[in-house]
Amino acid sequence: MFKVPESALERMTSSTSHSSSPDSIDTSNCFDPFADVRDRMEALSLHSKLMNAYHKETKLPDGSISIDNDLSIPFFVAWTTYFSYALFTFVGHIREICSKILNRGRYIYTSNYPSDDKSKYAPLLQSFKTFYTKRIYHRIQDCFNRPICTNPGAYIHVLERISHDGNKTMQVLGTFEESNMSHDLQTLYKSGKHFSLYENKITRKCLNLGSYNYLGFGDDWNVTCQTPVLNSLEGLPTSMASSRLECGTSTLHSKLEQIIAEFLNKEAAVVINMGFNTNVTTIPALVGRGDLIISDELNHTSIINGARTSGAAIRCFRHNDVDHLEEILKESIVLGQPRTRRPWKKVMVIVEGIYSMEGEYCDLRNIVKISKKYGAYIYLDEAHSIGAMGATGRGCCEYTGVDTKDVDILMGTFTKSFGGMGGYIAADKAVIDMLRLKCASSSYHTSISPAVCQQVITSFEVRDID
Ligand SMILES: Cc1ncc(COP(=O)(O)O)c(C=O)c1O
């Protein structure tokens, strides 16, 4: 059940005719060429929520509309799905028992080494996961993991496959000439609506919902970034074969860091070879024992890993709930560290710009306000928002009208918008200088490839031309 305020309903009905940003965001002082698109998207999403629950809305005394969010799965679909799973599980267990008794079956392990006495070992792969893979997943595996034969653009071609052993293994059909389909089957297949050929291979064209391609470099890499990236390989190696602190810094690394710092209006930036690692290694360099991390409950697993590794105390606040954040901040400051009751050495609030699984953006303006009120630092993960959000792609800060100077640590990745890989931290120079020494990704990990640096630099240049 969710409540839709009257104001939102009004905005929805009139949103196609005006182009202001949502209520909580004041972007009046910055020109936003995408405001109308954003408004339409928000109105559409609100509209679809309302349509899904259209017949169950009631007006509350305070003027807001309460809606029973009736997005439940139809009974027939739910029943047949659960029944199929139950049947698969039941038949799977019978097969497991039979294969054990008879010592025969598709998944019986036969050792090539006579010295291997299986009774000596604890089973390496015996869990519900293995049972699920063998007895359930293999039966329906053609629905998943099809080999992809095109670049990660908006649409992809996946190779069609067949199985000759009850879906235990799958073989790609290859080209029509070499496929072992009968002529009749070929004709039938060709007449189907999903048939397509890619470089003469039998494929199926699918909408790609599995790749990050926010600025479209997955589609037009050949015309936008290919030449500079390939040229960079003439002067520099694919790997620097050393960490940043030793011999792993090239001119491209320094150039990229400068671009990032200028783009985000921060004093300095450091680039790291993996987005995931950026969180995992930076957070422990920033906080440790005696410090407190206050983390949004829906933060990404890399943040969770980084927070746990740091040794700092961790508290979670309800997703995007500023009141709950304030409550935790107040309580933590009043109570101090457990047992000793000493004050926390420092408190850091960690949030994301856009939450990847929910697609919701952070209430950054209020989170910054509250964090500042209680003297807590802010760490903002912009993996999904940098490049894709804000009037000029400068992320959640720009979208919500927050000055980047008010966010202490800006983290982001190059995988989602920039067609590359790796991550960055942008902050004050003193912080970045410390991270270069103390962050494991910078001091112990081989540095990001110069070719990838070139990819990101070129994507910034292409963005500017647009
Ligand atoms: C919020 C967030 N942070 C960090 C990462 C890790 O980034 P990468 O995939 O570039 O390693 C992800 C990945 O999806 C993410 O969603």
The ligand as a Gaussian input file, in Angstrom:
#p B3LYP/6-31G(d) Opt

LIG

0 1
 C       26.239000       1.040000      -6.507000
 C       27.343000       0.245000      -7.109000
 N       28.607000       0.470000      -6.717000
 C       29.637000      -0.215000      -7.239000
 C       29.436000      -1.177000      -8.216000
 C       30.598000      -1.927000      -8.787000
 O       30.937000      -1.408000     -10.010000
 P       31.727000      -2.216000     -11.149000
 O       30.708000      -3.079000     -11.812000
 O       32.215000      -1.133000     -12.040000
 O       32.813000      -2.990000     -10.509000
 C       28.141000      -1.433000      -8.664000
 C       27.910000      -2.441000      -9.706000
 O       26.886000      -2.611000     -10.252000
 C       27.059000      -0.707000      -8.103000
 O       25.810000      -0.931000      -8.483000

